[in-house]
Amino acid sequence: MDVKINESWKQQLEQEFQKPYFHSLIDFVKEEYGSGTCFPKGKDIFAAFDHCRFEDTKVVIIGQDPYHGPNQANGLCFSVKDGIPHPPSLINIFKEIQNDLGVSYPESGNLERWAKQGVLLLNATLTVRAHQAGSHQKKGWERFTDSVIKKLSDEKKDVIFLLWGGFAKKKATLIDANKHHILTSGHPSPLSANRGYWFGNKHFSQTNKLLMDLQRNAILW
């Protein structure tokens, strides 16, 4: 199956694209997009990979589902298109960066700027039906994105995985903790953040310290 995805990832995931479950998944996605409104746009489904090549990936952030409101999802977890109001979780992410690093709160919620520095912004499920959170879960996307995490764990070294919230923390079983770095905290959603499980985790300064210790460029968050 020919999947339109960055060539560096295509080489790594070619075997996955040939598996029967992936063919069924793509058939389901095509049917959903053909019969109703789904997000992100078709060309943005694999945007996380297109903006962050396999060989450049040094940090991974795992989300659950794309945003299901109009004009929000752009294929990168927690990210929205330029000019779109920031959703609550993204607001809390930016507030933590502000507190952690002392940088100004950004105008744009488009996180492509992170991806281009080597941050893979990976949702576990890459598509969703409009206004129906979780509507494309358990159709095969999770198996695919789990294989992405496993591939990064197996083929690379010293990748920093940021696992926020219970769902993301479960992905730790796919990661070799002896050769990678795993930082965990509560989810940036208001429910979790307001209970004290998010703010103060200092994941952004910790990530940059790890990168500098590895003699890699820090991320301009």
N, C-alpha and C positions, 0 to 999 in steps of 0.2 A: 504493500500500500504506500502510495506517495503522499507523505505528509509535508505540508509547507511549514517548515521549522528551520531555524538557523542550522547551517551545515555542520557545525561542530557538535550540536546535539543530535543531529540526524545520524551521524556516525556512531554515537554512543547508544542510541535507542532503536536502531534499525530492527533489531530482533524483536523488540517489544511491539513495534508497529505491525509485525507480521502475525501476531498471535490472534486467535479467534476472538477473544474477549474484546480486543481493540477494534476489530472490524465491526463487531456488534455495537460497541460504544459509538463509533463514528456514524453508523446507520441511525442510531437513536438520536444523536445530535443533529444530523441532517434533517430528520423528520421533525424534530422540535423547532428548529430554525425555519423550516419550510411552512409550518402550520401555525406559528404564533410568534410573539416577540420574545427574544432571548438576549441575554447579555453575557459577555461583551460582544461587540461586533465580530463577525466571523474572522476577519483579518487579525483580530486582537486575541484570539483564543490562546495562541502560543506566544504572546508578546513577552512574557517573563523570560522565555528562552531567547527570543530574538534580540532583546536588549542586554542580555548577559550571557556571553558565550561560555561553554563548558570549561574551557581552559582558564577563563578569567574569574570563575566563581570562587570567591573566598569567604563569603558570608551567605547564609541561607536563613530567610525568615519564612515561616510557614503559617499561612492563613487557612480558613476553612472553605469559604464560598465566595464567589464574586458578589459585589453589590447588585441588588436586584431592582434598583430604581433607575429611571431614565437618565442617560448620559453620565452615569457614575463610573461603571466598571471600565477599566482600560487594559485588563489582562494581567495586572500586577497586584498582588495582595495588598490590601489596605490603601491602595492608591486610587485617586480619582483624576479625571481629566482636568486640564487647566481651566480655571474660571468656575469650577464646580464647588459649591460649599463643602467644607470638610465634614465628613461623618464623625460621630462621637468618638469612635475608637482612634481615628486618625488625629483628632484634636488632642486626645490624651497621649498619643505617641509624641506629637510635637511638643506638648507641655513637658514631658519627661526629658526630651532632648534639650529643651530650654533650661530646665533645672540642672540637668547633668553636665552640660557642656557650656552653658552661658551664652548660647547663640540665640539670635532673634527668631521669633515665630515666623515661619515662611508664609508667603502669600499663596503659593501654589501647592496643592495637595498631590501633584503629579510626581510620583517617585521614580520616574525614569532616570532622574539624575543619580539616584542610588544604584540602580541596575547597571548603569554604564560604568560604575566604579567596581563592579564585581559582586553586587548584592542580588542574589536570586530571590525574587519575591514570589513565592510559590503558593498558590491556593491548592488545597487537596482536591477540590472539585473545580474544574476550569470553566464551567458554563452553568447558567441558571435561567429559569423561566422568569419573565418579568413579574415582579411583585409576589413571587413565591419562593421564599428562602428555602434552600435545601432541596429544591425540586429535581435537581439532577444528581443528587447523591445516590450512592449504591448502584450506579449504572456502569461502573468500570473506571471512572476517573481516579478513584482512590487507589486502585490497583496500579494504574499507570504512574501516578505521582509518587507512590511508595517505591516503585522501581527506580524513579529518578533519584530519590533520596539514597537508596541502596547503591546505586551506581556511583554517586558522588562519594559515598562512604568507602566503597571498594577501590575506586580508581584514583582518588585524590588523597591528600594528607593535609592536616592542619586547617580544615575548613571549620568555620565557627557557625554553629547552628543555634539560632535564637528560637526557643520553644516557649510560646506564650499561651497559657491556659491549658486546661486538661486535655483538650483534643490534640494540640500540638505536642504536648509532653509525651503522649503515647508513641509518637514517632521516634522517640529515643531508642526503641528496640531495634530500629533499622540502622542505627549509626554505631560504628566502632569507636567507643569512647577512649580507646587506647591510642588512637591516631588522630582524633578530632577533638574539638572543644564544644561543649554543650552548656549553654546558659539558659536557665529556666526561670519563669516568674508567672504571676497571674496574667490574665488577659487584659489588654488595654480598654476593653469595653467599660462603660460607666458602672455597670453592676459590680464588676470585679475591682476596678480602680477605686471606687468609692468605699470599698471594704478594706482598702489598704494593701491589695495584692499586686498592684502595678507600680505606683509612684515610688521612686527611690530605688528601683532595681539597678540603675546605673549601667544598663546593658550597653549603651552607646559608648561610654568612656571605657568600659571593660573590653569591648570589642576592639576599639582602637589601640588599647594598650597591648592586647594580644597580637594584633597585626604588626605593631611596631617592634614587639619582642621577636617576631618572626622576620623582621626586616622587610616588611611590606608596607605599602602606602596606607595610611589611615583613611577612613571614609569621611568625606565631607558631608556630614548628616545635615 
